[in-house]
Amino acid sequence: MGFLKRYKTMLIVCVGVFGHEIGFAQWQNSGVLNEPPDVSEDFTDVRNTYYLADDLTSFDPNSGKGTIQFKRHNLTTRQAFNNMLVGLSPVEANEFPTTEYAASPEHPFSIEFVSAKALRIRLTSGPQFAKSGESLMLVGGKAPVDKTSWRYAKVAEGHEYTSQFGRIVITEKPWHIYIYDATGKLLTHTVHKNDVKNTYTPVTPFSYVRKAEDYSRSMDAVFNLSPGEKIFGCGESFKAFDKRGQKVTLWTDDANGVQNESMYKPIPFYMSSRGYGVFMHHSSPITCDFGKYFNSANSMMIGDDELDLFVFIGTPKEILDEYTDLTGKAPMPPLWSFGFWMSRITYFSEADGRKVAANLRKHKIPSDVIHFDTGWFGVDWRCDYQFATDRFVDAPKMIKDLNKDGFEICLWQLPYFTPQNTLFKELVENDLVVKDKKGNIPYEDAVLDFSNPETVKWYQNKIGNLLDEGVAVIKVDFGEAAPATGIYKSGKTGFYEHNLFPLRYNKAVADITKEKTGHGFIWARSAWAGSQRYPVHWGGDPATTNSAMASTLRAGLSFGLSGFSFWSHDIGGFVTATPENLYRRWTPFGMLTSHVRSHGEPPTEPWEFGKDFMDAFRLADNMRYQLMPYIYAQAKHSSENGLPMVRALFVEFPDDPGSWLVDDQYLFGSDILVAPLFEDVTSRDVYLPKGDWIDYQTGKTYSGGWHHIDAGKIPVVMLVRDGSVIPHIKLAQSTKEMDWSKLELKVFSKNKGGEAKGYVYLPGKEKLETVTVGKDGKVVNAASYGVSWQISGL
């Protein structure tokens, strides 16, 4: 046991170039600092008391408010044929005085409607004395209430609410909530103890637990899962795409890679293939068991003494639209942000920045952003918001000069301050950091307390000074390690503030950036529900392997199904120098993502790999820049509708069963299907949803179904939906140089002469337009756009 214990807490260390320690990682399931807490353990502890939702004891259909009686149970054991069995058994109250406490308490329950497609379910497990203020996760701090879309009727089963899109039935004895779609299909329902009487498996139904350890309470919202039902979302999850059969812990964590179960960006939202989505409106630790323990039970174990769920009914597109109406849609990023970002860990000086800019232009590698990572301070990694004057003689002039050549500047920073940081004392003495129960700081580092308005003011002043110098965007790195036991200025502990930290952090940088530059664009790693309002987020630190590349895509797909329109990742991986072959195949995947950056251990610059590689890199980069009108218009459409740019096939094709099974392909916007090469191959199997698809590089047409397709000169399989117009622009070395008055409309149509459509969104314009090329090969209402059109592909 001693050896095993030592082994579990072991850390692996590798030292990379420039002295960066790049192999440290949290050894999971070892009980170390900031390991994601799994609250499901509270629901299997024989010491605890379990309260099972039983009957609806009162209900006012006009207000949607009532009370539910909860029946007290304990976990008890029984030996049978050399097995120790466990089950829930009813018990009497054990409190004293016996006159003061209810054995079967009644607690408030409410249902209200947010829209014709959305409802809100709330319960408590005890009195709520804390004042409920505005929610950071919701637009405007609170949810809307729709009092007109749903009609009430008293029915034999209990209470019924009906809208154009669904039906809700609430039964009284026993208490259930049944959720149906407009066709009458049962989507899901709460699980009562009676529902699991016909199994020997001990299943905990809809309930709450009272912990013997500290008398705190946690909710367990248990809903039914149907045969064949699939679950997607929960943030940037690196594990299997379909979450059915998994247990997912929602707690922001420095995942130290992209192939384990913890997440930089967990989001308490998921959607089901049956046509509903659920938002768990909480910041406490959450563990979801999506049929892992018992395959027909979806158990949302929430470390909170009250429950607040939003349920959305509809197609994937409708669910995402409703969810982002509630928590916020991503604003449209600036045009330059869609260009290529050149980075490594790290450029250390003005000379480095000027040299890489010169080489990008010399080698005609289109690019819009140069990023300075951890090395622009006096001491590498020691964030003090000051350029090292010995290596950056005149930073504002450098920025101005690079701007003239079409480059914006991005700077790295983080919200943690080591004891040797010159800002450490000021932060601690002015009470701007998270404290512990004694009033000290929990870690050796000082951690900014973004729940404190004075901290935000101090921090935004530092960031604002850099933006005033001409910096365009801040890399909002880290943010996953807010002290779980810390005391915050909000009056809450880290139990509730830890997951909110990334949201507060994202907001603080985005707000000052918008104030100073007119846009609120950031480059962030961590996130929580609502962070989509502050794009963009990138995918952490992948290994330089094929499997990490595949995991990166799965994570991006899951993230997109969690309300985030924009997402990026480090081309080629981050941790070690990228193998050339991997970098070559990862490049078009990156170029066909909403935002694109090369970053990681050097070399990352394409000319460092030789002429052949640089030519291949340039070809993919040129393609992206020529596709900029398509990318820009699809970004606008995604922004307005809460849709992801990197899109799971079933979002566009929900009625195609095969589309729900694919996790190694995606739609880039609505019309381009991308299948990256995850191995050293030149072709791969590709699933095409129903309809016809035209190869972007070869022009060959394929029908829906499975095909083995060769990649083109650019090492990626890339097909366009039949009947699509893909707008292109003349190649330029930066977005600033693009001439938007002249666009080429490439028509992809199986039947030449057929009508084709696409989106166009012009810089400086307010409105996203649909452009149609008619059967005559001309643009319908061509003059109204103010653009000179060239039509090709007919």
C-alpha positions, 0 to 999 in steps of 0.5 A: 500500500505504501508503494501504491500510495507513493505511485499515485501521487508521483509527478512526471517531469520533463524539461523542454527548450528554454528551460520550460518545464512542460511535463508536469501534470496533475496525477488524477484520482490522487487527492492533490490540489484542485483535483476536480471533486466528484460529488457523486461520492456523497450519493453512495455514502452509508453515513448520509441521509437520503430524501426521495421526492415523493408526492406533490402536496400542493400546487398553484397552476397559475403561479406554477408553485407548489410543494413536494414531500420528500421521504427519508431513507438510508442506505442499508445492507443485506448479505445474500449468497456471499454478496453484500447488497445495498439498497435504500430503506425508509427510516424514521427521523433521528433528530432530537427534540423529535417535535422540532424536525420533520421526518418527511419534509415538504419543500418548495417546487416551481415550474415556469416558462422562459419561452415557447420552447423552454421551461425552468424547474426549481426545487429546494432542500431547505430554507433559502436565507441567502439573497439571490442576486443577479446571475453572471451566467444569464444575459442581464442577470436573470431569465425572462418569463413567458406567460403567454405561450403555454396553456394550462389544463387540469387533466386526469394525470395531474397538471398539463401545460402545452405550447406550440412546441411541447407539452409538460405533464406534472403528476401528483402521486407520485410526483413526476414531470413528463416532457413531450415534444409537439408530436407527443413523443415523450422526451424524458421524465423525472425518476420516482422510486416506483419507476425502479422497483422492477430492478435489483439494481439499487437506483437512487431516484430524484432526491437530495442527500444530507451529508453526515459529515457537515449537514450540507445538502446536495441535489440529485436530479434524476431523469429517464434515458431512453434506448438509443438516446445519445448525450452531447455537450458538457463543454470542451470534453476530450473523452468520447463524443457521445456522453451516454455511458459516461460520468462527467465531472464539471469543475474547471481544471488545468487539464494538462493536455487534451486526452484526459477526463478533466476540462479547461472549459466544462459547461453545465449544459448538454443536449439529447438526441431525443430533442431536448437540452438541459442547462444546470444553472449552478456554479457549484461542483456537478457530476453527471452520470449519463447512464454509466451506473444504471443505463436508463438513469440520467443522474445530475448530482449538483453540489448545491442545496437547491436545484435550478434547471432549464430544459429546452425542446427542439432540434439541435439548432433550436436548442442552441438558439434557446440556450444562447438566448438565455446565457448569451450569444457570442458577439461578432469578432473583428475581421483581423482576428480571423486571419492567421496568428503566428506564435511559439513559446516564446518570442523574447524580444522586439527583435524576435517579433520584427524578425518573424513579421519580416519572414511572414511577409518575405515568404508570403505567408498570409498573417494578421497577428503576432503573439508574444507569449510568456517572455515579454516581461523582465523575467519569463513567466513573471507577469508584471504587465511591463515590457522588458525594456532591455529587450523591447526598447520602444514597444509602442513604436514596435507595435505601430510599425507592425500595425503598418505592415498588417499585424496586430499584437497579442500579449500573454498574461495570467491572474496568479502572482508569485511572491517575487513578483513586484505586484505581489505585496500591493495585491495582498496588502490592498485585499485584492486577492482570494483569502483563506479562512484565517485571512491569509492567502491559500496558495503561495501565489496571490490569486486575483479575486475577480468577485471584488470590484476593486480588483477588477478596477486594478486589473483593468487598469493594467490591461488598459495601459497595454491596450493604450500602447496599441496592443490589440488582444490579450491572451487570457491564460489559465484561470482554472485554479481559483482556490476551492476553499478560498473566501471571496469578496462576494461572500462565497467560498470557492465551492461556488466561486471556483467555476465562476472564476473563468467567467469573471476573468473572461469578462474583465478582460473583454470589457476593458478591451471593448472600452479601449479598442471598440471590440471585446475580443480575447484569447482565453483558455478557461470558461464556464457557462456564459463565457461564450459572450467573450470570444475566443477560446482555444483548446489548451495544450495538446500533445504532438500526436495523432491521437491528440489531434483527434481528441482536439476535434472531439473537444471542439465539437463538444464545445460547439454543442455547449453554446460556443460559436468560436474556438481554436487550437494549437496547430500541430500540438503544444507540448514538444516540437511538432513532427513535420508530418503531423504539422502538415496534416494538422495545418488544414484542420486549423485553417478550417476552424473559426480562428487559427494559430500556430503555437507551442514548442519551437519551431512553429514557423513554417520556414523552419521546416524547409521549402517543401513544408513551407509551400504546403503550409502556404497553400493551406493558408492561402486557401483560408485567406481566399475563403475569408468572405465565406468564413466571415459570413458564416461567423456572422450567421453563427453569432446570430444563431448561437451555432458553432463554426466547427459543427457536428454533422447532426446540427445540420442533419438531425434526421440523418441517423448516421450524422449522430455517430460521427466524431472525426469530421465536422461541418465548417459553417453550414456548407463545407464538410471537413475530414482531417487526416489523423494518420500518415495517410493520403485518403480516408473513410468519410461519412456524407449526410444525405444529399450530394457533395462536391469535392472542393479540391477535385470537383468530384461529386459524391452522394450521401453515405460512406466513401473512401476519398483521397485528400487533395493537394492540401492534405485534407478531405473537404467537400461542399454541399450541393447547391452552395455558393462559396464566396471568395476574395482575391488573395492578400497578405493580411485582412487589412489589404483585402478588397471587398468590392470584388468577390468571386462566387464559386458555385458548387452544383451537381446539376449545372445551371441550377440555383445556388445560395450562400451567405455574404457579410461585408465588413462595415455592414449591419446585415448578413445577406443571402446571395443567390446565383440563379439558373441564368448564372447571374446574381439575383439583385446583384446591384443591391450589394454594392459588389462587383461579382465574378461567377465561377463553377457553372 
